[in-house]
Amino acid sequence: MIHQKRRSSLLNQLGDGALVIISTNPIQKRSGDTDYPFRPNSDFYYLTGFNEPDSVAVFSHDCYTIFLRPNDKKKEIWEGRRLGIEEAPAKLNADKSYSIADLELELLKLIDNGGNIFFDSKSCPIDNKIVDVLWRNEVYSVASYIHEMRLIKDEHEIELMQKAANISVNAHELAMQNTKSGLFEYEVQSIFDGYFTKNNSKHAYSPIIAGGQNACILHYIENNKPLNEGDLLLIDAGCEFEYYASDITRTFPISGTFSSPQKEVYQIVLDAQMAAINSIRPGVKVNEPHVIASNIIRDGLIDLGILETDGELSEFYMHRTGHSIGIDVHDVGTYKKDDYEKTFVSGMVITVEPGIYINNDDKINPIYRNIGVRIEDDVLVTNDGNKVLTESLVKEIKDIELIMNNQI
C-alpha cells in the first residue's frame, strides 16, 4: 500500500492524464562471467517496492502495469527464484503484468491513450527500447518530482533508517573496543563486514578506515595500512538495511587516549558539530548548519595558530557539513530552487559531519600535523526540532577513552 500511495501522490502532482514510465537497471558485469550483486534503481524501488532487474513500471490514474522477467526453470536453478508474471499483480498490487520481452508492443498500446508522458532515460538497454517507442511523443522529466518526494521521509522510511543507524552504531562501538596498534586498517574493516552481515545488512558505501595521515584523504578507501600507536583512526562507515542507508563517522585514538593536540583539534570539530545539530529545526535555512560549523572551525583554528585571520578555511575544511540521506547515502532532493534557499521541513534526514584535516605542512606547528578529524551523525528533522538517529554512539572525548579502555 505504501508504494501505491507514493504513485498516487506523484500522479496528483503531474496532473490528469499523466503516464509515468520508470525502469530499473540490469545486472552489471563485474568481470569475466561474474556479476555485481544486484541493487534496484532507487526511484524505481521507491515507487514499486520491486527488487528484480530488467523491469519497467508504467502507471497512470487508471492503470498500473509492470513488465518483468518471466519464470524460467533452468535459469532459476542457477540464479534464484523470480516473481514471475502470474504472481506479480497480487504481490505488487498491479493491474496488469507482462513479460519484459513484450515491453515495446504493450507500451505502444499504453501511450495511445493520450496525456503527458513522463520518463527519464538512463541509457541502459531497456531504456533504449523505451526511447525507440517514444520517439514520436513529447516526453517530460519525472525525476525532479520523485526526488522532491524522497526528500521527506515517511514513518516507514524513518523506521528503516533508525534500524540501519542502530546496526551501524553497534558496529562502531565494536571497532572502538577492538582497535589497537599493530592491526591493519582492513582488520578493523572486517568488524563492520561481519557485524553488518550478521544483522542482514550491507555497507551503504565503501567504508573509510583511515589511520594517521590517511584521515586527511577525504575518500580514502584503500584500508590497507598498519595502525600506529599515537595516531588517530577515522572511521566513516554505515550500513544499508532494506535499501535505506546510515552514515556515521567517528575519530578516536588508536592507543585509547587522546594526546593534547589531538584533543584540541577534536574538540573544535565536536563543538562545531553540536552547534550545527542544535540549529536544525523546521523553518531554518538548510545552509545554516554549514555556516555555523564553518565559523566555529575557523575561530578554533585561528586560536590554535593553524589558520591565519585572513586565511582560507578550505585548506583545512573543504567539504559541506552535511547531505540528505535515505535510499541513497547521498540522497536526492535539491536544497535550492532558482534563487530561493530551502528551509528544513519535518521528515528530512541529513548528515552533520564537520571536519578538520591538517596535512604535513612546514608552516604548521609539528604537533598538529597529520591530524584528521571528522564526526558525523544522521539527523531527522522533527516538528519541534530534531532527533539524532545515531545519538547513542559516544563522541565526547572522555566517553571515547572510557569505551576504548573497556570502562563503560
PEURBEL-V790690 format. One record per pair of residues at least 12 apart in sequence whose ideal C-beta (glycine too) atoms are under 7 Angstrom apart, sorted by the first residue. I is the first residue (numbers start at 1). J is the second residue. D is the distance in Angstrom with one decimal. If there is no record, write none. Layout:
BEGIN
i=I j=J d=D
i=I j=J d=D
END
This chain:
BEGIN
i=2 j=156 d=5.7
i=3 j=47 d=6.0
i=3 j=48 d=5.6
i=3 j=49 d=4.5
i=4 j=93 d=5.4
i=6 j=46 d=6.5
i=6 j=47 d=5.6
i=6 j=149 d=6.7
i=7 j=47 d=5.5
i=7 j=59 d=5.4
i=7 j=64 d=6.8
i=9 j=149 d=6.6
i=10 j=145 d=6.0
i=10 j=146 d=6.5
i=10 j=149 d=6.5
i=11 j=60 d=6.8
i=11 j=61 d=5.5
i=13 j=145 d=5.5
i=14 j=116 d=6.9
i=14 j=118 d=6.1
i=14 j=145 d=6.7
i=15 j=116 d=6.9
i=17 j=114 d=6.4
i=17 j=115 d=2.9
i=17 j=116 d=6.4
i=18 j=60 d=6.4
i=18 j=115 d=5.9
i=18 j=116 d=5.3
i=18 j=118 d=6.1
i=19 j=58 d=6.8
i=19 j=60 d=4.8
i=19 j=110 d=6.8
i=19 j=111 d=6.5
i=19 j=115 d=5.4
i=19 j=117 d=5.1
i=19 j=118 d=6.9
i=20 j=59 d=5.4
i=20 j=118 d=4.8
i=20 j=142 d=5.7
i=21 j=56 d=6.7
i=21 j=58 d=5.1
i=21 j=117 d=6.9
i=21 j=119 d=4.2
i=21 j=130 d=6.1
i=22 j=43 d=6.1
i=22 j=44 d=5.3
i=22 j=47 d=6.3
i=22 j=57 d=5.3
i=23 j=41 d=7.0
i=23 j=44 d=6.4
i=23 j=55 d=7.0
i=23 j=56 d=4.6
i=23 j=126 d=5.2
i=23 j=127 d=5.7
i=23 j=130 d=6.8
i=24 j=40 d=4.7
i=24 j=41 d=4.3
i=24 j=44 d=4.1
i=24 j=53 d=6.3
i=24 j=55 d=5.0
i=25 j=41 d=5.1
i=25 j=53 d=6.6
i=25 j=122 d=6.9
i=25 j=124 d=5.9
i=26 j=53 d=5.2
i=26 j=54 d=5.5
i=26 j=124 d=5.9
i=26 j=125 d=6.5
i=26 j=126 d=6.9
i=27 j=53 d=5.0
i=38 j=53 d=5.3
i=42 j=327 d=4.3
i=42 j=328 d=5.3
i=43 j=143 d=6.9
i=43 j=146 d=5.0
i=44 j=57 d=6.6
i=45 j=243 d=6.0
i=45 j=327 d=6.8
i=46 j=146 d=6.8
i=46 j=150 d=6.0
i=46 j=327 d=6.1
i=48 j=92 d=6.4
i=50 j=92 d=5.8
i=52 j=68 d=6.1
i=52 j=69 d=6.4
i=52 j=82 d=6.5
i=52 j=83 d=6.2
i=54 j=69 d=5.6
i=54 j=100 d=5.3
i=54 j=126 d=6.2
i=55 j=67 d=6.3
i=55 j=68 d=4.6
i=55 j=100 d=6.7
i=56 j=100 d=6.9
i=56 j=103 d=6.0
i=56 j=126 d=6.3
i=58 j=107 d=6.7
i=58 j=110 d=5.5
i=60 j=115 d=6.9
i=63 j=95 d=4.8
i=63 j=96 d=6.7
i=64 j=94 d=4.8
i=64 j=95 d=5.1
i=65 j=94 d=6.5
i=65 j=95 d=6.5
i=65 j=96 d=4.5
i=65 j=98 d=6.9
i=65 j=110 d=6.5
i=66 j=88 d=5.4
i=66 j=92 d=5.6
i=66 j=94 d=4.5
i=66 j=97 d=5.0
i=67 j=98 d=5.2
i=67 j=100 d=4.8
i=67 j=103 d=5.0
i=68 j=83 d=6.5
i=68 j=85 d=6.8
i=68 j=88 d=5.9
i=68 j=97 d=6.6
i=68 j=100 d=5.9
i=69 j=82 d=5.4
i=69 j=100 d=5.8
i=70 j=84 d=6.2
i=70 j=85 d=5.3
i=70 j=99 d=4.7
i=71 j=84 d=3.9
i=85 j=97 d=4.9
i=85 j=98 d=6.7
i=85 j=99 d=5.9
i=103 j=129 d=6.0
i=104 j=129 d=5.7
i=104 j=133 d=5.4
i=107 j=130 d=6.8
i=107 j=133 d=5.0
i=108 j=133 d=5.9
i=111 j=137 d=6.4
i=116 j=140 d=5.8
i=117 j=134 d=6.5
i=117 j=137 d=5.5
i=117 j=139 d=5.1
i=117 j=140 d=6.8
i=118 j=140 d=5.0
i=118 j=142 d=3.7
i=119 j=134 d=6.6
i=119 j=139 d=5.3
i=119 j=142 d=6.7
i=120 j=141 d=5.4
i=120 j=142 d=6.1
i=120 j=143 d=4.8
i=147 j=332 d=3.7
i=147 j=333 d=5.1
i=148 j=333 d=5.9
i=150 j=326 d=5.9
i=150 j=327 d=6.7
i=150 j=331 d=6.6
i=150 j=332 d=5.4
i=150 j=333 d=6.0
i=151 j=324 d=6.2
i=151 j=333 d=3.0
i=151 j=348 d=6.2
i=152 j=345 d=6.2
i=152 j=347 d=3.9
i=152 j=348 d=6.3
i=153 j=326 d=6.2
i=153 j=347 d=5.1
i=153 j=349 d=5.6
i=157 j=244 d=6.4
i=157 j=326 d=6.7
i=158 j=380 d=6.3
i=160 j=241 d=6.0
i=160 j=242 d=5.2
i=160 j=244 d=4.1
i=161 j=244 d=5.0
i=161 j=246 d=6.7
i=161 j=349 d=6.1
i=161 j=389 d=6.2
i=162 j=389 d=5.4
i=163 j=241 d=5.1
i=164 j=201 d=6.6
i=164 j=239 d=5.4
i=164 j=240 d=6.4
i=164 j=241 d=3.9
i=164 j=244 d=5.5
i=164 j=245 d=6.3
i=164 j=246 d=4.0
i=165 j=246 d=4.6
i=165 j=378 d=5.6
i=165 j=389 d=4.1
i=165 j=390 d=4.8
i=167 j=196 d=6.6
i=167 j=199 d=4.7
i=167 j=201 d=5.4
i=167 j=239 d=5.0
i=167 j=241 d=6.2
i=168 j=237 d=6.9
i=168 j=238 d=4.6
i=168 j=239 d=5.0
i=168 j=246 d=4.4
i=168 j=248 d=5.1
i=169 j=248 d=7.0
i=169 j=390 d=5.7
i=169 j=392 d=5.4
i=169 j=393 d=4.4
i=170 j=195 d=6.6
i=171 j=191 d=6.4
i=171 j=192 d=4.9
i=171 j=195 d=4.2
i=171 j=196 d=6.5
i=171 j=237 d=7.0
i=172 j=235 d=6.6
i=172 j=248 d=5.9
i=172 j=250 d=5.5
i=172 j=393 d=5.4
i=173 j=393 d=6.7
i=173 j=403 d=6.7
i=174 j=191 d=5.2
i=174 j=195 d=6.1
i=175 j=188 d=5.5
i=175 j=191 d=5.0
i=175 j=192 d=6.9
i=175 j=235 d=6.0
i=176 j=252 d=5.8
i=176 j=400 d=6.8
i=176 j=403 d=5.3
i=176 j=404 d=5.3
i=177 j=403 d=6.4
i=177 j=404 d=6.7
i=177 j=406 d=6.6
i=178 j=191 d=6.2
i=179 j=227 d=6.8
i=179 j=233 d=6.0
i=179 j=254 d=6.0
i=180 j=254 d=6.9
i=181 j=227 d=5.5
i=181 j=228 d=5.9
i=181 j=229 d=4.0
i=181 j=254 d=5.3
i=181 j=255 d=6.6
i=182 j=226 d=6.9
i=182 j=227 d=6.9
i=183 j=227 d=5.1
i=184 j=224 d=6.5
i=184 j=225 d=6.8
i=184 j=226 d=5.5
i=184 j=227 d=7.0
i=185 j=209 d=4.2
i=185 j=211 d=5.7
i=185 j=223 d=4.3
i=185 j=224 d=6.2
i=185 j=225 d=5.5
i=185 j=227 d=6.6
i=186 j=223 d=5.0
i=186 j=224 d=5.7
i=188 j=209 d=5.1
i=189 j=207 d=5.7
i=189 j=209 d=4.8
i=189 j=223 d=5.2
i=192 j=207 d=5.8
i=192 j=237 d=5.0
i=196 j=239 d=4.6
i=201 j=239 d=4.0
i=201 j=240 d=6.1
i=201 j=241 d=4.5
i=202 j=239 d=6.5
i=202 j=240 d=5.6
i=203 j=239 d=6.4
i=203 j=240 d=6.9
i=204 j=238 d=4.9
i=204 j=239 d=5.9
i=204 j=240 d=3.9
i=204 j=245 d=3.8
i=204 j=246 d=6.4
i=204 j=247 d=6.6
i=204 j=329 d=4.6
i=205 j=329 d=4.9
i=206 j=221 d=4.6
i=207 j=236 d=6.7
i=207 j=237 d=3.9
i=208 j=220 d=5.5
i=208 j=221 d=6.0
i=208 j=234 d=6.7
i=208 j=235 d=6.8
i=208 j=236 d=3.9
i=208 j=237 d=7.0
i=209 j=223 d=4.4
i=209 j=235 d=5.6
i=210 j=234 d=4.5
i=210 j=372 d=6.9
i=211 j=225 d=5.9
i=211 j=227 d=4.6
i=211 j=228 d=6.7
i=211 j=231 d=5.4
i=211 j=233 d=5.0
i=211 j=254 d=6.6
i=212 j=228 d=5.9
i=212 j=231 d=3.7
i=212 j=370 d=6.0
i=213 j=360 d=6.7
i=213 j=370 d=4.0
i=215 j=232 d=6.1
i=215 j=234 d=3.8
i=215 j=251 d=6.9
i=215 j=372 d=2.8
i=216 j=357 d=4.3
i=216 j=358 d=6.9
i=216 j=359 d=5.2
i=216 j=370 d=6.7
i=216 j=372 d=4.2
i=218 j=319 d=6.4
i=227 j=254 d=4.9
i=228 j=254 d=6.7
i=229 j=254 d=6.4
i=229 j=255 d=5.4
i=230 j=255 d=6.2
i=230 j=259 d=6.9
i=231 j=254 d=5.3
i=232 j=251 d=5.5
i=232 j=252 d=6.8
i=232 j=253 d=5.8
i=232 j=262 d=5.9
i=232 j=371 d=6.4
i=232 j=372 d=6.9
i=232 j=373 d=6.8
i=233 j=252 d=6.0
i=233 j=254 d=5.3
i=234 j=249 d=6.8
i=234 j=251 d=4.6
i=234 j=372 d=5.6
i=234 j=373 d=7.0
i=234 j=374 d=5.9
i=235 j=249 d=6.7
i=235 j=250 d=5.7
i=236 j=249 d=4.2
i=236 j=374 d=6.8
i=236 j=376 d=6.8
i=238 j=329 d=6.9
i=243 j=327 d=5.6
i=244 j=326 d=6.5
i=244 j=327 d=6.1
i=245 j=325 d=5.7
i=245 j=326 d=6.8
i=245 j=328 d=6.8
i=245 j=329 d=4.2
i=246 j=378 d=5.9
i=246 j=390 d=7.0
i=247 j=325 d=5.5
i=247 j=329 d=5.4
i=247 j=351 d=5.2
i=247 j=376 d=6.3
i=247 j=378 d=6.1
i=248 j=376 d=5.8
i=248 j=377 d=6.8
i=248 j=390 d=5.4
i=248 j=393 d=6.5
i=249 j=353 d=5.9
i=249 j=374 d=4.6
i=249 j=375 d=6.1
i=249 j=376 d=3.5
i=250 j=375 d=6.6
i=250 j=393 d=6.7
i=250 j=395 d=6.5
i=251 j=266 d=6.6
i=251 j=373 d=4.6
i=251 j=374 d=6.1
i=251 j=375 d=6.5
i=252 j=400 d=4.9
i=252 j=404 d=6.4
i=256 j=401 d=6.2
i=256 j=404 d=4.1
i=256 j=405 d=5.1
i=257 j=401 d=5.7
i=258 j=397 d=5.8
i=258 j=401 d=6.9
i=261 j=367 d=4.3
i=261 j=368 d=5.4
i=261 j=371 d=6.8
i=262 j=371 d=6.1
i=263 j=397 d=5.9
i=264 j=304 d=6.1
i=265 j=356 d=5.5
i=265 j=368 d=6.6
i=265 j=371 d=5.2
i=265 j=373 d=5.4
i=266 j=373 d=5.2
i=266 j=397 d=6.4
i=267 j=397 d=6.9
i=268 j=296 d=6.9
i=268 j=297 d=6.0
i=268 j=300 d=3.4
i=268 j=356 d=6.4
i=269 j=354 d=5.5
i=269 j=355 d=6.1
i=269 j=356 d=5.5
i=269 j=373 d=4.7
i=269 j=374 d=7.0
i=269 j=375 d=5.4
i=270 j=375 d=5.9
i=270 j=395 d=6.3
i=271 j=296 d=5.6
i=272 j=293 d=4.1
i=272 j=296 d=4.0
i=272 j=297 d=5.1
i=272 j=354 d=4.4
i=273 j=293 d=6.7
i=273 j=352 d=5.7
i=273 j=354 d=5.2
i=273 j=375 d=4.9
i=275 j=292 d=5.1
i=275 j=293 d=6.9
i=275 j=296 d=5.9
i=276 j=289 d=3.7
i=276 j=292 d=5.1
i=276 j=293 d=4.4
i=276 j=321 d=5.7
i=276 j=352 d=5.0
i=276 j=354 d=6.5
i=277 j=352 d=5.2
i=277 j=377 d=6.9
i=277 j=379 d=5.9
i=277 j=386 d=6.8
i=277 j=388 d=6.4
i=279 j=292 d=5.4
i=280 j=344 d=6.0
i=280 j=379 d=5.8
i=280 j=381 d=6.1
i=280 j=386 d=4.5
i=281 j=344 d=6.4
i=281 j=381 d=7.0
i=281 j=385 d=4.7
i=281 j=386 d=6.2
i=282 j=344 d=5.5
i=282 j=345 d=5.9
i=282 j=346 d=5.5
i=282 j=381 d=6.3
i=282 j=383 d=6.8
i=283 j=343 d=5.2
i=283 j=344 d=6.8
i=284 j=343 d=6.0
i=284 j=344 d=5.2
i=285 j=341 d=5.2
i=285 j=343 d=5.5
i=286 j=335 d=4.5
i=286 j=341 d=6.7
i=286 j=342 d=5.3
i=286 j=343 d=6.6
i=286 j=344 d=6.0
i=287 j=341 d=6.1
i=289 j=321 d=5.2
i=289 j=322 d=6.2
i=289 j=352 d=6.0
i=290 j=320 d=5.8
i=290 j=321 d=4.0
i=293 j=321 d=4.6
i=293 j=354 d=4.2
i=294 j=313 d=6.1
i=294 j=317 d=6.7
i=297 j=313 d=6.7
i=297 j=317 d=5.2
i=297 j=354 d=6.2
i=297 j=356 d=6.2
i=298 j=313 d=5.0
i=301 j=316 d=6.0
i=304 j=368 d=6.8
i=305 j=365 d=6.4
i=306 j=358 d=6.6
i=306 j=364 d=5.8
i=306 j=368 d=5.9
i=316 j=356 d=5.4
i=316 j=357 d=6.0
i=316 j=358 d=6.1
i=317 j=354 d=6.9
i=317 j=355 d=6.2
i=317 j=356 d=6.0
i=321 j=352 d=6.1
i=321 j=353 d=6.4
i=321 j=354 d=5.3
i=322 j=350 d=4.7
i=322 j=351 d=4.5
i=322 j=352 d=4.8
i=322 j=353 d=5.9
i=323 j=350 d=6.6
i=323 j=351 d=5.6
i=324 j=348 d=6.9
i=324 j=349 d=6.9
i=324 j=350 d=5.6
i=325 j=349 d=5.4
i=325 j=350 d=6.6
i=325 j=351 d=5.6
i=325 j=378 d=6.0
i=326 j=349 d=6.3
i=344 j=381 d=4.8
i=345 j=381 d=6.5
i=346 j=381 d=5.4
i=346 j=382 d=5.8
i=346 j=383 d=4.9
i=347 j=381 d=6.6
i=348 j=381 d=4.4
i=349 j=378 d=6.2
i=349 j=379 d=6.9
i=349 j=380 d=5.0
i=350 j=379 d=5.6
i=351 j=376 d=5.5
i=351 j=378 d=5.8
i=352 j=376 d=6.8
i=352 j=377 d=5.7
i=352 j=379 d=5.5
i=353 j=374 d=5.9
i=353 j=375 d=6.9
i=353 j=376 d=3.4
i=354 j=375 d=6.9
i=355 j=373 d=6.0
i=355 j=374 d=3.5
i=356 j=373 d=5.2
i=357 j=372 d=4.7
i=358 j=370 d=6.9
i=358 j=371 d=4.9
i=375 j=395 d=5.7
i=377 j=390 d=4.5
i=377 j=391 d=6.9
i=378 j=390 d=5.0
END
